[in-house]
């Protein structure tokens, strides 16, 4: 079983077990479209072009949101790494971006927080997409209802 499959299985298991939670926090598993080779983990990391967003938790504020975003980029190194993400609304408009200033090679997957994201009235859905320092945006995304 690949590392990505094990990771997604773990996320689904946590969601199934935790089932009940506050209405203020929404968590969703990833839908992946990254370019990764099948086979051993080293082969996958060598071929993966984009980081995958594997989980997003959203805390609602008054017209704003705090996001806890979990990113997987097993290829991370000082030369090339997941260097951020962007948050899109249901129409694909960018609501905000978050920049990561260094690699997370020793911490995969990793979670970081983006605070005070302004969410315009009429927004129904937020989608988080990762960015690679070499290839730009792409990979698995997570969408949550707003």
N, C-alpha and C positions, 0 to 999 in steps of 0.2 A: 504494500500500500504506500503511495507517495506521501511525502510530508504535507503537501497541500490537502490531500484527501483526509489525512489524520487530523489536520488542523480544523478543517471544515466539520468533520465528524464531532470533534470536541466542542466546537461552538454550538452545533445543533444540540448535542447532549446537554450542555449547560442551559440552553434556552428551554429545552423540554423539562429539565429538572426544576429550574427556577420559575417557570410558568407564570406565577403570580408576582406582580411587582407594582410599584407606584405608577400611576397614570402619567407622572411627570417625566419618566425615563422610557425611551423607546430603544430597543436593540434589534438589529437585523443582521442576518448572515450575509455573506458576500455572494455576488454572482460574478464569476471570474471569466475574463476574456483575455487574460495575459498570454503572451507567446512563450510557452514553456515546452521543452522537449519531454517526452515520457522516458522513464528509465530511472537511473539512480539520482540521488539528490544533487550530486555534483553536476551531472549533466543538465538537470533542470535549472540550477542556478546559472550555469554558463549560458543557457539559451534564453532565459527570462529577460524580456525587454523592459517591463514595467513592474512597479510594485503593485501588490494587491491590497485593497482595503478589505479587511476581513471582519471588522465589527465597528459599529458606530452606536454610541449611546448619546441621546440628546436630552438635555434638561431645558425645559421651556422657561423663558422669562417673559417679561412684559414687552413683546415685540422683538425679543432677542433670544438667542440660544447659546448654550455652552455645549460643545461637542467633545466627546472622548473618542478618539479615532485610533483603531488598532490597524497597523500596517505590517505587511509581510513583504520583505525584499531580501531573500536569502543570498543574493549576489552582492550585498552591501560591502563596500570597501572605501577607503579614503579617495580612491580614484573615481568611483561611480557608486551612487547611492540614491535611495529614495529621499528627495530633497523637499518634499511638501505634498500638499493636496489642495484641491479647490472644492467648494460647495456650490452646487447648481440647484436651481429651482426646477419645477416640473416642465418648464419651457426651455431649459438649457441655459438660462441666464446665470452668470456667475454672481453669487451673493458674497463670496469672500474667498480668500486664499490664506493658507498657512505655510510658512517657510520653515524648513528644518535645516540647520546650519552645518551638520556633520553626519557622518555615517553612524549606523547602529549595528555594525557587524557582530558585536558580541551580545546583542539583545534582539532576538528574532522570535516571534513577532514582537513589536513594541507599541506602546500606547502613549499618545500625547493629547493635550487638551487645547482646544481653541475656544476662547471666551468671547462674549459680547458680539456674536455674529448677528447683525441686523437682518431680521426676516420680515419682508414686506407683507402687509395685509393681503390676503388672497392666495398666499402660498400654500399648496397642499402637500408638497413632497420635497424632500431634500435628498440630493444624491452627492456622495463624496467620491471623488476620483483622485488617485495618486499621481505623483509626478516623479519621474526619474531624472537625475542630473544630466544625463546624456540624451535620452530619447524623448523627454517631455511627458505629456499626459497620456495615460492609458492604463490597462490592467483591469483587474476585478474591481467593481464598484459596489457600494452599498447604498440602497435607497431606503428612506424611512418616511412614514407619513408624518405630516406636520399638523 
